[in-house]
């Protein structure tokens, strides 16, 4: 499992140990993944257009899933 996914699981209070005795907040986990994906659109590129388009994609992804920034 990717270390970033493990960190998102931890932030959402989801444990990967067995047996799972923790209440899982899947909504929080899903929001963290969506934000992480949207944030990848805003990484700096060599061209200004990439940054402008990236910000628009970032916003569009968050709006599509109904996630607040």
Residue, then its C-alpha position, 0 to 999 in steps of 0.5 A: x500500500x502506498x505511504x500516501x494512502x496509509x497517511x490518508x487512512x490515518x487522517x480518516x481514523x481508519x486502521x489497517x490492523x486486524x480486526x478492525x475495531x475502529x469506526x470508519x469515516x469513509x466520507x472523510x477518507x473519500x474527501x482526502x483522496x479527492x483533494x489529493x488528486x485535485x492538488x496534483x493538477x496544480x503542480x507547477x509546470x514549465x508553461x503558464x498555461x499548464x498552471x492556469x489549466x491545472x487550477x481550473x481542473x483542480x476546481x472542477x474536480x472538487x466541484x464534481x465531487x462536492x468537496x469544499x476546498 
